Amino acid sequence: MLLACAIIAAACSGSKKQPASAGMATVEVTATAASAPTATVAAQAGSLAAQIGVRGALPPNRPIDLAARYRRTDGAAPAAKPFVAEANIGDHRTFQVLKLTSGALEGKIPPDFVATDTVLLAKSAHAYFYEDVAISPDPADVQAAADMFETSVWPTVTGVFGEPAIPGVDGDPRIVVLQAGLGGAAGGYYSGDDEYLRAVRPLSNEAEMVYMDRTLKAGGASFNVVLAHEFQHLVHAKNDQDEESWVNEGLSETASGLVGGAVSSVNSFEAHPQTQLNGWRAAASRTTARGRPSSATSPAGSGATPRSGRSPARAATAPPVWTSSWRPPARRGAFATSSPTGSPPTC
C-alpha cells in the first residue's frame, strides 16, 4: 500500500507517463525535489517488502560469551581443559543425566537432571561406552556395540558429515556414549552444553558425548541406528553450530538410514507434503517406536520427526520417542537459549 501510494504521489508531482501499450499501464517515476520524501517512503516500503518471510537477524548463541556477560566467569572461560588420562575398563564416573518424562515432553514440567553412577564397559578407537550401573548389561553386548560403532557408525557418519570436535572440551580424543534410563520419552539425545566447562554450563558433563536409552539393547541393530542419529548431532555441532533444527534433524534421519535404519520420516513427509518442517506443537511431536504417529499426533501436519530403529516386536509397548521438536517453555530460564546456564538438548 505504501509503495502504491508512493508511486501515485510521485506520478502526480512531476513524473512522466509512457503511453499505455496493449492494455498494460506503465508508470515511470522521475524523482524531483517535491517527490524526494515520497521516494524515500517507497524505498523503505520496498526494503520491508524484501524482508517478508525472512527471520530477523538474531545474535548467535555463544555460551562462553554469555557466561562472561552475565559475570558467571571472570572474562572469557577457556574452551577446554587439559587432558588428564585415558579411562580404563571398570572405571566409574558420575554423569548428569536428563530425565525426559512425558510431562517434560509436553512442556508441562521441566525435565530433571539426575546424578547417575556409571561404569566403563567398553572402549574403542574413538569412543568410551559407559553404562548406568542400574542396567547391568552383558559386557559382551556393550563390546559388540563398540565394534559396530567403529565399523559402521563412525566411518559412515564422519565420511558424509565430517568429524566431531576431538579432542574436545576434556582434551580426550574419544567421545562418550552413555546408556542410561532417560525418563521413558526419549530414545536418545545429544546436549551441546556438555561441550563447555561447568563454569559456563553448570550441568555440563564436560565431554563430547551422546546419550542412549536403556530400552535399546547394546550391540543390536536398533542401538546402532539410534546411535548414528545422535552422533550426527554431535558432528553437526562442530561443523554447523547455527543450523536450523529441522535441517539438523533431517540429516540425523539420513545418518540413521545410511547405517541401515528405515527413514520413515521421508515416507511420512511424501504422504503429507503440507506438513510444516520448521515449527511443531509439543503434543503433536510424539511418535511410536516404528515411526508411526501416536494417538496424540495428527497424521497430517504434526511435523514430527519419527525415530526408526526400535525392535518391531516391542513397537506396541515401547514409549513414544522424543524428538527435538520439543522445547522447554520460555519461562524455564535454565534452558532458555539466552540464558548462561543451559540450552535444550537435541534428540
C-alpha positions in Angstrom: 0.0 0.0 0.0 2.8 2.4 0.9 4.6 1.5 -2.3 1.4 2.1 -4.4 0.8 5.4 -2.7 4.4 6.5 -3.3 4.1 5.7 -7.0 0.8 7.6 -7.3 2.1 10.6 -5.4 5.3 10.7 -7.4 3.3 10.4 -10.6 1.2 13.5 -9.6 4.2 15.6 -8.7 6.3 15.6 -11.9 6.5 12.1 -13.2 6.4 11.3 -16.9 3.9 8.7 -18.2 4.8 6.4 -21.1 1.9 5.6 -23.4 0.0 2.5 -22.4 0.5 -0.5 -24.5 -1.8 -3.5 -25.2 -3.9 -2.9 -22.1 -0.9 -2.5 -19.8 -0.3 0.8 -18.0 3.4 1.6 -17.4 4.4 4.3 -15.0 7.9 5.7 -14.8 8.7 7.7 -11.7 11.1 10.6 -12.1 12.5 11.9 -8.8 12.1 15.6 -8.2 12.7 17.8 -5.2 9.0 17.7 -4.4 8.8 13.9 -4.7 12.1 13.1 -2.8 10.3 12.4 0.6 7.8 10.1 -1.2 10.7 8.3 -2.9 12.3 7.6 0.5 9.0 6.1 1.7 8.9 4.0 -1.4 12.4 2.8 -0.8 11.6 1.9 2.8 8.4 0.0 1.7 10.5 -1.9 -0.8 13.0 -2.8 1.8 10.3 -4.0 4.2 8.7 -6.0 1.4 12.0 -7.7 0.7 12.1 -8.9 4.3 8.7 -10.5 4.3 9.2 -14.2 5.4 12.8 -13.6 6.4 13.7 -14.1 10.0 15.3 -11.1 11.7 19.0 -11.3 12.3 19.4 -12.7 15.8 22.7 -12.8 17.7 24.3 -16.2 17.7 24.2 -18.3 20.9 27.7 -18.3 22.2 27.7 -19.7 25.8 31.3 -18.6 26.6 30.5 -15.0 25.7 27.2 -15.2 27.6 28.8 -16.5 30.8 31.2 -13.7 30.7 28.5 -11.1 30.1 26.4 -12.5 32.9 29.5 -12.5 35.1 29.5 -16.2 35.7 33.1 -16.2 34.7 35.9 -13.7 35.1 36.3 -12.9 31.5 36.0 -15.5 28.7 36.4 -19.0 30.1 38.8 -21.4 28.3 37.2 -23.6 25.7 38.8 -26.8 27.1 40.7 -28.2 29.9 44.0 -30.2 29.8 43.8 -33.9 29.1 44.3 -35.9 32.3 44.4 -39.6 31.4 42.7 -42.3 29.4 39.8 -44.0 31.1 40.1 -47.8 31.7 37.6 -50.6 31.6 35.9 -50.8 35.0 36.3 -47.1 35.9 33.3 -45.4 37.4 32.1 -42.0 36.5 29.1 -39.8 37.6 27.2 -38.1 34.8 24.3 -35.6 35.0 21.5 -37.3 33.0 18.5 -35.5 31.7 15.2 -37.4 32.5 12.7 -36.7 29.8 9.3 -37.8 31.0 6.0 -37.5 29.1 5.3 -34.4 31.2 8.6 -32.8 30.1 7.9 -33.9 26.6 4.6 -31.9 26.6 6.2 -28.9 28.2 4.2 -29.2 31.4 7.2 -29.6 33.7 10.9 -29.0 33.3 13.0 -32.2 32.8 15.1 -33.3 35.8 18.8 -33.9 35.9 19.9 -36.9 37.9 23.4 -37.7 39.0 24.0 -41.2 37.7 26.8 -43.6 38.6 28.1 -45.4 35.5 30.8 -47.9 34.7 33.0 -48.1 31.6 32.4 -51.5 30.0 34.0 -51.0 26.6 36.1 -48.6 24.6 37.1 -48.4 21.0 39.5 -46.2 19.0 37.0 -43.3 19.0 34.6 -43.9 21.9 34.1 -44.9 25.6 30.9 -46.9 26.3 29.6 -46.2 29.8 26.6 -48.0 31.3 24.3 -46.9 34.2 25.2 -49.4 37.0 21.4 -49.9 37.4 21.2 -51.6 34.0 23.9 -54.3 34.3 24.1 -55.3 30.6 26.3 -58.1 29.3 29.8 -56.6 28.8 30.0 -58.7 25.6 26.9 -56.8 24.2 28.5 -53.5 25.0 31.7 -54.5 23.3 29.7 -55.5 20.3 28.2 -52.0 20.3 31.6 -50.5 20.4 32.8 -52.7 17.5 29.7 -51.8 15.4 30.4 -48.1 16.1 33.9 -48.4 14.7 32.9 -50.5 11.6 29.6 -48.8 10.8 28.6 -45.6 12.6 32.0 -43.8 12.8 33.2 -44.3 9.2 29.7 -43.7 7.7 28.7 -40.6 9.6 32.2 -38.9 9.5 32.6 -39.8 5.9 29.5 -37.9 5.0 29.2 -35.2 7.7 32.7 -34.7 9.0 34.3 -35.4 12.4 33.2 -34.2 15.8 35.3 -31.8 17.9 38.1 -34.1 19.1 40.0 -33.7 21.2 37.3 -31.5 22.7 36.4 -29.8 26.0 38.1 -32.6 28.0 41.1 -32.9 25.7 40.3 -36.6 25.1 40.4 -38.0 21.6 37.4 -40.2 22.3 33.8 -39.3 22.6 31.5 -40.8 25.3 28.4 -43.0 24.6 26.4 -43.2 27.8 23.4 -45.6 28.2 21.0 -44.9 31.0 17.3 -44.5 31.8 16.3 -41.3 30.1 12.8 -41.0 31.5 10.8 -43.0 29.1 10.1 -40.5 26.4 13.4 -40.4 24.6 15.3 -43.0 22.6 18.4 -40.9 22.9 19.7 -37.3 22.9 22.6 -35.0 22.5 23.3 -31.9 24.6 25.5 -29.2 23.4 26.0 -28.0 27.0 28.4 -30.9 27.5 30.9 -29.3 25.2 31.6 -26.5 27.7 33.3 -26.3 31.0 31.0 -26.3 34.1 32.0 -22.7 34.8 30.0 -21.9 31.6 27.3 -24.6 31.7 26.9 -25.8 35.4 25.3 -29.1 34.4 27.8 -30.0 31.7 29.4 -33.4 31.8 32.5 -31.8 30.1 32.8 -34.3 27.3 31.8 -34.7 23.6 29.0 -37.3 24.2 25.6 -38.7 23.3 23.0 -40.5 25.4 21.2 -43.7 24.7 18.1 -45.0 26.5 18.2 -48.2 28.4 15.4 -49.8 26.3 17.9 -50.2 23.4 19.8 -53.4 23.5 23.5 -52.6 23.3 25.0 -54.3 20.3 21.7 -54.6 18.5 20.7 -53.0 15.2 18.3 -50.6 16.9 21.1 -49.3 19.1 23.3 -48.8 16.1 20.7 -46.8 14.2 19.8 -44.5 17.1 23.5 -44.0 17.8 24.1 -42.9 14.3 21.3 -40.4 14.6 22.6 -38.9 17.8 26.2 -39.0 16.6 25.3 -36.8 13.6 24.0 -34.2 16.0 27.4 -34.3 17.8 29.2 -33.9 14.5 26.9 -31.2 13.3 27.6 -29.1 16.4 31.2 -28.7 15.4 30.7 -28.2 11.7 27.5 -26.1 11.5 26.6 -24.8 15.0 23.8 -22.4 14.0 21.9 -24.7 11.6 18.1 -24.8 11.8 16.8 -27.6 14.0 14.7 -29.1 11.3 17.6 -29.4 8.9 19.8 -30.9 11.7 17.0 -33.5 12.4 16.7 -34.3 8.8 20.4 -35.0 8.5 20.3 -37.2 11.6 17.5 -39.2 10.0 19.7 -39.5 6.9 22.5 -40.8 9.1 20.2 -43.4 10.5 19.3 -44.5 7.0 22.9 -44.7 6.0 23.6 -47.4 8.6 20.5 -49.4 7.8 17.7 -47.7 9.6 14.3 -47.2 8.0 14.0 -43.5 7.3 10.3 -43.4 8.0 10.1 -39.6 8.2 10.8 -39.3 4.5 7.9 -41.6 3.6 5.7 -39.7 6.1 6.5 -36.4 4.5 5.9 -37.7 1.0 2.5 -38.8 2.1 1.8 -35.4 3.7 3.9 -32.7 2.0 1.8 -29.9 3.5 3.5 -30.7 6.9 5.4 -27.7 8.2 9.0 -28.6 8.8 10.2 -25.7 10.9 7.6 -25.5 13.6 5.7 -28.1 15.7 3.4 -28.4 18.6 4.8 -30.3 21.6 1.7 -32.6 21.9 2.0 -33.5 18.3 5.6 -34.4 18.2 5.4 -37.9 19.7 5.9 -40.9 17.5 5.8 -44.6 18.3 8.9 -46.7 18.1 8.4 -47.6 14.5 7.9 -44.0 13.4 4.1 -44.1 13.2 2.2 -41.2 14.8 1.0 -41.8 18.3 -2.7 -41.2 19.2 -1.8 -37.7 20.2 -0.3 -36.9 16.8 -2.3 -35.6 13.8 -1.5 -37.7 10.8 -1.1 -34.6 8.6 0.6 -31.6 10.0 2.2 -32.8 13.1 5.7 -32.0 11.8 7.1 -34.8 13.9 10.5 -36.4 13.2 9.9 -40.1 13.6 12.7 -42.2 15.1 13.3 -45.5 13.5 15.3 -48.4 14.8 13.3 -49.9 17.7 12.6 -53.6 17.6 9.3 -54.3 15.8 8.5 -56.8 18.5 8.5 -54.1 21.0 6.7 -51.4 19.0 3.3 -52.0 20.6 4.5 -51.3 24.1 7.5 -49.1 23.6 7.2 -45.5 24.8 6.9 -42.6 22.3 10.2 -41.4 21.0 11.1 -37.8 21.9 12.4 -35.7 19.1 14.0 -32.3 19.0 10.7 -30.7 18.1 10.2 -30.3 21.9 11.4 -27.2 23.5 11.1 -26.2 27.2 8.6 -23.3 27.9 10.2 -19.9 27.7 9.7 -19.3 31.4 12.2 -22.1 32.2 15.2 -19.8 32.4 17.6 -22.7 33.0 17.0 -23.9 29.4 16.4 -20.6 27.6 18.8 -20.1 24.7 19.7 -16.7 26.0 20.5 -18.0 29.5 24.1 -18.6 30.5 23.0 -21.7 32.5 21.9 -24.1 29.8 20.2 -24.9 26.4 17.7 -27.6 25.4 19.1 -30.9 24.2 18.7 -32.3 20.7 17.3 -35.8 20.1 
